[in-house]
Amino acid sequence: MLKVGIDIGGTKIAGGVVDSDGAIIEKLRVDTPTDTRALADAVVDMAHHLSSGHPVAAVGVAAAGFIDKDRATVIHAPNIAWHDEPLRAILEARIDVPVTIENDANAAGWAEFRFGAGRGVDDMVMLTMGTGVGGAIISANELFRGGHGIAAELGHLRFIRDGHPCGCGQNGCLEQYASGRALQREANDIADSGGIGAALAALREEKGVLHGPAISRLILADDPGAVEALRRVATALGEACGGFQAVLDPELFVIGGGVAQLGEVLLEPVRIAYETSLPGYGERPIAEFAIAQLGNDAGLIGAADLAVADAAEIVAGRTG
């Protein structure tokens, strides 16, 4: 069965026709319009283009933000002017197949569970280390959405009381300590301190700013300042995973996002911090850690796969 998945990002909309094995048959990318009406037009045009040559059963749309439990309304989106936006109804009025809306981190986590690093487990947590920290929870082979549909905002766990201000309006959220942005902040702090930060300071002087890829290159070159910046960020993530283990008891943590491209260089300090933070360590089973496998395609693959099951529920609800 073929379906279309569309992942709305801050700068790009990625879409694809996805088969039952999670393989992308056809793919398309366009710039994300700033106007909400134009954005809806772009999603509809993409869905029509991708389904024109394929027998598509459903369309899944992934977007950052709070999605209601019916997978129909965007309650709030951080990067788009959507507030209680009935996005499914808007799209279904112009698309001839059922549409479902999903949080982008949930969609990516589901894709990894079904077709990527999480294959073969029943309980999994995915954390994406990008600009922020996204989360997804798979419990007993089901995507956990919570009572209102907006569960698994793991990046907004209060990690440090009265800590760094977060874009969500709170202070001290995990994503302020375990994200790509946090890695940049730590690298800048170390550059300011002198000593092991000499290479970071020199790079900042040359480039004007410390970007994630440049920091990653220094990490892979074993620069002590860059490695220390990573250790701080990885430690925060690992400590949080110890807490998530106590509550959710997953078999596997999958780490995605830009920082995850560091692979085992990232995972080693994450595991150390996780083990030292885990209640009852040494007396209980522990989780494995893995790097996400599907990269930037995970959101559209997961949205497409979820769309089929959600479409069946929607139809049953309308006819029941």
Buried (B, 14 or more C-beta within 10 A) or exposed (E): EBBBBBBBBEEEBBBBBBBEEBEBEBBBBBEBBEEBEEBBEBBBBBBBBBBEEBEBBBBBBBBBBBBBEBBBBBBBBEBBEBEEBBBBEBBBEBBEBBBBBBBBBBBBBBBBBBBBBBEEBBBBBBBBBBBBBBBBBBBEEEBBBEEEBBBBBBBBBEBEEEBBEBBBEEBBBBBBBBBBBBBBBBBBBBBEBEEBBBBBBEBBEEEEEBBBEBBBEBBBEEBBBBBBBBBBBBBBBBBBBBBBBEEBBBBBBBBBBBBBBBEEBBBBBBBBBBBEBBEEEEEEEBBBBBBBBBEBBBBBBBBBBBBBBBBEBBEEEEEE
